[in-house]
Amino acid sequence: MRFTPSKLNAFMFFKLPAAYWCGVRVKEITSEHCVVTVKHRWFNQNPFKSMYFAVQAMAAEFTTGALVMYQIKESGANISMLVANNKGSFTKKATGRIAFTCIQGNDIKEAIQKAIDTKEGQTIWVTSIGVNEKGEQVSEMLFEWTVKVRG
């Protein structure tokens, strides 16, 4: 699969339908960064008139996971991936359209290469920042990804 926003959104529809129906959409992906947006609306709200934290987590995680998948494909190796831990900070109510960005594609590439070279599983903490339409940070999510060569 070529990594384009439309192909990743189709992947999300079939493999992560909860994220898709909540409005999570990939807007941009390169080897170095990924941008995913989600708009606050009735379907993904919390009782406090903002976006439910789990919707933010889905969007943030997808920015990091898409980069892990991208770099695994680029490596050509048979590698498994799994989130081992996550942390989140919420600094402002998430209303309107929130854009989550991860810029650690090169760090992920290095972790995958180390897993290939050493034949040992590797872990990497990857960050996704969520900002509103005014450019204000609303959340920061960190995901610890594990990558391991299969077989």
BELRAZI-V365659 format. One record per residue. N is the residue number from 1. RES is the residue in one small letter. SS is DSSP state (H for helix, E for strand, - for the rest). PHI is phi as a letter, one per 20 degrees, with the letter a starting at -180 (* if undefined). D_FIRST is the distance of its C-alpha to the first C-alpha in Angstrom with 1 decimal. Layout:
n->{N | N}
res->{RES | RES}
ss->{SS | SS}
phi->{PHI | PHI}
d_first->{D_FIRST | D_FIRST}
//
This chain:
n->{1 | 2 | 3 | 4 | 5 | 6 | 7 | 8 | 9 | 10 | 11 | 12 | 13 | 14 | 15 | 16 | 17 | 18 | 19 | 20 | 21 | 22 | 23 | 24 | 25 | 26 | 27 | 28 | 29 | 30 | 31 | 32 | 33 | 34 | 35 | 36 | 37 | 38 | 39 | 40 | 41 | 42 | 43 | 44 | 45 | 46 | 47 | 48 | 49 | 50 | 51 | 52 | 53 | 54 | 55 | 56 | 57 | 58 | 59 | 60 | 61 | 62 | 63 | 64 | 65 | 66 | 67 | 68 | 69 | 70 | 71 | 72 | 73 | 74 | 75 | 76 | 77 | 78 | 79 | 80 | 81 | 82 | 83 | 84 | 85 | 86 | 87 | 88 | 89 | 90 | 91 | 92 | 93 | 94 | 95 | 96 | 97 | 98 | 99 | 100 | 101 | 102 | 103 | 104 | 105 | 106 | 107 | 108 | 109 | 110 | 111 | 112 | 113 | 114 | 115 | 116 | 117 | 118 | 119 | 120 | 121 | 122 | 123 | 124 | 125 | 126 | 127 | 128 | 129 | 130 | 131 | 132 | 133 | 134 | 135 | 136 | 137 | 138 | 139 | 140 | 141 | 142 | 143 | 144 | 145 | 146 | 147 | 148 | 149 | 150 | 151}
res->{m | r | f | t | p | s | k | l | n | a | f | m | f | f | k | l | p | a | a | y | w | c | g | v | r | v | k | e | i | t | s | e | h | c | v | v | t | v | k | h | r | w | f | n | q | n | p | f | k | s | m | y | f | a | v | q | a | m | a | a | e | f | t | t | g | a | l | v | m | y | q | i | k | e | s | g | a | n | i | s | m | l | v | a | n | n | k | g | s | f | t | k | k | a | t | g | r | i | a | f | t | c | i | q | g | n | d | i | k | e | a | i | q | k | a | i | d | t | k | e | g | q | t | i | w | v | t | s | i | g | v | n | e | k | g | e | q | v | s | e | m | l | f | e | w | t | v | k | v | r | g}
ss->{- | - | - | - | H | H | H | H | H | H | H | H | H | H | H | - | H | H | H | H | H | - | - | - | E | E | E | E | E | - | - | - | - | E | E | E | E | E | E | - | - | H | H | H | E | - | - | - | - | - | E | - | H | H | H | H | H | H | H | H | H | H | H | H | H | H | H | H | H | H | H | H | H | H | H | - | - | - | E | E | E | E | E | E | E | E | E | E | E | E | - | - | - | - | - | - | E | E | E | E | E | E | - | - | H | H | H | H | H | H | H | H | H | H | H | H | H | H | - | - | - | E | E | E | E | E | E | E | E | E | E | - | - | - | - | - | E | E | E | E | E | E | E | E | E | E | E | E | E | - | -}
phi->{* | f | e | c | g | f | f | f | f | f | g | f | g | e | d | c | f | f | f | f | f | f | o | f | b | f | d | b | b | c | f | d | b | b | c | c | c | b | d | f | b | g | f | d | e | d | f | d | m | b | f | g | g | f | f | f | f | f | f | f | f | f | f | f | f | f | f | f | f | g | f | f | f | f | f | m | e | e | c | e | c | b | f | e | b | b | c | b | c | c | d | b | g | e | c | m | e | d | d | d | c | d | c | d | g | f | f | f | g | f | f | f | f | f | f | f | f | e | m | d | f | c | c | b | e | c | d | c | d | d | c | e | f | e | n | e | f | d | b | c | c | d | c | e | e | d | c | b | f | e | m}
d_first->{0.0 | 3.8 | 6.2 | 8.7 | 11.5 | 11.2 | 7.7 | 9.1 | 12.3 | 11.2 | 9.9 | 13.3 | 15.2 | 14.4 | 14.4 | 16.7 | 18.9 | 21.9 | 20.1 | 18.9 | 22.4 | 24.0 | 22.4 | 19.9 | 17.5 | 15.2 | 16.9 | 15.6 | 13.4 | 14.0 | 14.3 | 17.7 | 17.8 | 16.4 | 18.5 | 18.7 | 21.6 | 23.6 | 26.9 | 30.0 | 31.2 | 33.2 | 30.4 | 29.4 | 32.9 | 35.3 | 39.1 | 39.6 | 38.1 | 35.0 | 31.4 | 31.3 | 30.3 | 27.7 | 25.8 | 25.9 | 24.7 | 21.6 | 20.7 | 21.7 | 19.8 | 16.5 | 17.0 | 17.5 | 15.0 | 12.1 | 13.5 | 13.9 | 10.3 | 9.5 | 12.4 | 11.8 | 8.6 | 10.9 | 13.7 | 12.4 | 14.7 | 14.7 | 15.6 | 16.7 | 17.0 | 19.6 | 21.8 | 25.3 | 27.3 | 27.3 | 30.0 | 30.5 | 33.1 | 33.9 | 36.2 | 36.5 | 36.0 | 32.5 | 33.2 | 31.6 | 28.1 | 26.9 | 24.3 | 22.9 | 21.8 | 20.7 | 21.4 | 21.0 | 17.8 | 20.1 | 22.0 | 19.0 | 18.0 | 21.6 | 21.7 | 18.8 | 20.5 | 23.7 | 22.4 | 21.3 | 24.6 | 26.9 | 25.1 | 26.2 | 24.5 | 24.3 | 24.7 | 24.1 | 25.3 | 23.1 | 24.6 | 23.6 | 26.4 | 26.9 | 29.1 | 30.7 | 31.3 | 34.3 | 32.3 | 34.1 | 32.3 | 32.3 | 30.5 | 29.1 | 26.9 | 26.3 | 24.0 | 24.6 | 21.4 | 21.9 | 19.6 | 20.6 | 19.8 | 19.8 | 22.3}
//
